[in-house]
Amino acid sequence: MRVLCVNPNREQMPWPVVPVGLSLVATALEAAGHDVAFLDLTFEGNPTRAVERAVRRHAPEWVALSVRNLDNCNFDKPVFFLPEIRDQVVAALRAHAPAARLVVGGAAVNVCPTEILEYLGADYAIVGEGEEALPALIRALEAGSDVRSIPGVIARRAGRELPLSAARRGEPPAGRARAETLAAGRWSRAHRWVDLRRYAAMGTPYPIQTKRGCALECSYCVYNEIEGRRYRLRDPADVVDEMEDALAHGVRQVEIVDSTFNLPLSHARALCAELERRRLPLELSTMGLNPAGVTDELVGAMKRAGFSNLMCTPESASEVTLASLHKGFGKQAIERTAKALAHAGLPTWWFFLIGAPGETMDTVRETLAFCEAHIPDSHLVLFSTGIRVYAGTPLERHCRETGWFDPAESLFEPSWYLSPSLDLDELYGTLARAATAHPNWMTNAETVISPTFAALMKRGLRVLGKRGPFWQHLPQLFSLVTRFGARQRGFALAADNLRRVRDVRHHQ
């Protein structure tokens, strides 16, 4: 079969994302004997025209469309991605390849499977992991078999349009598609499908998973819906083999993109030991360092393994808010983490999430005081206000039990929670003053910049010889623009925008 894999994700902040999941599916399809083509729309100015060209060139019988995100998760300026995908990508596919079967998958489909299936008008959706499910779906249809027995597959009934409020939690008849074991050598080989040099020029590292699954129960998070609640671990030697293969294809920066890098702790230690043994000439980073599993020993092992920077996600430094978010650790663990990272000299991007149930200005000030006392000026701190509410999470249940949402709310489009104890004017005034006084602190208001400006900024940093991820250099930029009052004007614009949208319970 001729299969066209399409990545429609054009989001550029904080950097464009290599479509590692779709690359894995493309590699699996090719291994199954299919003729596979790949269309990456990340840098396309006109997606419709790019789709037309790809369809003329490949004449696909199947189209695999991956949807990574529903929206940009930015409370200050939310953007819903599905209309562009429907109107510019799917419409062009249907117009120029009307006989091709369209199947959608990806992380977003795991969150709202039936809603996306109906909204995009696809023929099938795969809920779960597609590298086994999609080849199985194609085989079944070629053989005339019943696709309902394939884990993860949902079929759309021709001509049937469900109202989004009624299309709730669509689970496949045979359950979600998940590989029980992550076999050695099952790599994305993304270098075969996308232009990695172009991604690297925009500050994007090569993404690699060392495991799947998440056993945590954070109130707002859907990772355990997407990947399951049981950890499925890859052999550390196989992970480093994949890094070595990427190195041979020009990759110099690698990011581990597990939901949490250091849980289970034993797996993180084993990986660090293998990396230290192999000593590949790579700059390593990781997202999702969880304070619950940080020790001095682990941070030292990460430094020896080649990690040059990382991201840490405590979300709050208030015991009240940490408990509300179901984080599973307390303030002491965050203090221990900050001390270990500062001592090791590992530049860190810290993420704090403001607005959980029970959050007050007192708990916000606790978090700010922690940052002032424990986070070095060489680290970056991001304060995100408002929490995106997803279906199936404990936060959704809280919102419905307290009447925060209308009973018919589907949560498909961006919907937000912000503690009613917080006054937006006071909150944003406090954050603006704090960020102005600390050049290494920033808010969501400063993440809303145009892709063109982001590209120019990153290119300028390279010209100046600045190494490492671009976010490490933001404090210098913020210090400069603060002198000219630009940050203050940005905060004022964000506050004005939020005043215009006073009821944060509704879509913006």
Secondary structure by P-SEA (a helix, b strand, c coil): cbbbbbbcccccccccccaaaaaaaaaaaaaaccbbbbbbccccccaaaaaaaaaaaccccbbbbbbccccccccccccccaaaaacccaaaaaaccccbbbbbbcccccccaaaaaaaacccbbbccccaaaaaaaaaaaaaccccccccbbbbbccccccccccccccccccccccccccccccccccccccaaaaaaaacccbbbbcbbbbcccccccccccccccccccccaaaaaaaaaaaaaacccbbbbcccccccaaaaaaaaaaaaaaacccccccccccccccccaaaaaaaaaacccccccccccccaaaaaaacccccaaaaaaaaaaaaaacbbbbbbbbcccccccaaaaaaaaaaaaccccccbbbbbbcbbbbbcccaaaaaaaaacccccccccccccccccccccaaaaaaaaaaaaaacccccccccccccaaaaaaaaaaaaaaccccccccaaaaaaaaaaaaaaaaaaaaaaaaaaaaaccccccc
